[in-house]
């Protein structure tokens, strides 16, 4: 006689489900601003009892509040709920070779203060730690945020980042190898600290934005000082075994092509990354920024037009390859290249759609990021905030 296998849901699985349900309720309250328990139950497709339990827990944590607003219409009036924006603040930090950006967000996910400091590439990790500490204290003071309400800090760094142990394994942009950066930060900053890849965190912000919350899978492709991608499935970042998933910039497209910083020849990013483009452009005419190349192309300088056309072709190939591998619902393009010229970004999308395999093209949306250059630092702050909420809930559940 065949025996039925019954799966027993363990405490870890139950906590995971509770965490997901709690995050869903927080997202719904954030999206709607004011909402009743009954409306939450309907939107979340959960029982009134489950909603009441989650709401009571969130009120006890101070994360949401009952208001003086009530529902209208037929039946018993119900109190509306809202997030308590002053209950928690999180700090996002973004590093790249040119600058450090900082952002403080409240529980609504809204920025309350931002700051950018130029020049990073020449500084050693120990110096960067001190700069972050100093500038963060200054920003908190200027914003009038009490540091006891800071729930954590997340730092976004380009490269391969071991996010679980906070080690920067490889960052070609910063010139770092095997840097225990979280440990360094913990010596001077006494909040929970997270370290992650910059594009992963940009993708996290994109997924939480109002336009993309309903998309189950999103690929974010960044074209700038490097070329990379990140995949969000559901609400989770797909990382690969060492958090290096999406390093498409180092896929080889021409075996005998130019030498890449990684040591290989003909990597994709040698054809479309900003640093390589500037190096090549200076063989024709002195330029300092990508904007200069775009301007010369608009003036119909042949060398610049050829470079831009090549960029469009390889960017379209990058999108095509990413879509064929991941089959997402939506592709979001970001990075300095997308911000240089609306005409170029539109041409990249047009070329990508022309090259894409038609069965995939029919069910795919390709868009330019609406978050712009603040997407990375905002994603870092959002990630830190959500990790704090998850930890709060697990601590309460384990009591």
ABEGO torsion letter per residue (X at the ends): XBBBBBBBBBAAAAAAAAAAAAAAAAAAAAAAGBBBAAAAAAAAGBBAAAAAAAAAAAAAAGABBBBABBBBEBEBBBBBBBBBAAABBBBBBBBBAABBBBBBBBAAGBBABBBBBBEAAABBAAAAAAAAAAAAAAAAAAAGBBAAABAEBBBBBBEBBBAAAGBBABBAAAGBBGBBAAAAAAAABABBBBBBBAAAAAAAAAAABAAAAABABBBBBBBBABBBBBBBBEABBBAEAAGABGBAAABBABAABBBBAAGBBGBAAAAABAAAAAAAAAAABBBABAAAAAAAAAAGBAAAAAAAAAAAAAAAAAAAAAAAAAGBABBBBBEAAAAABAAAAAAAAAAAAAABBAAAAAABBBBBBAAEAAAAAAAAAAAAAAAAAAAAAAAAAAX
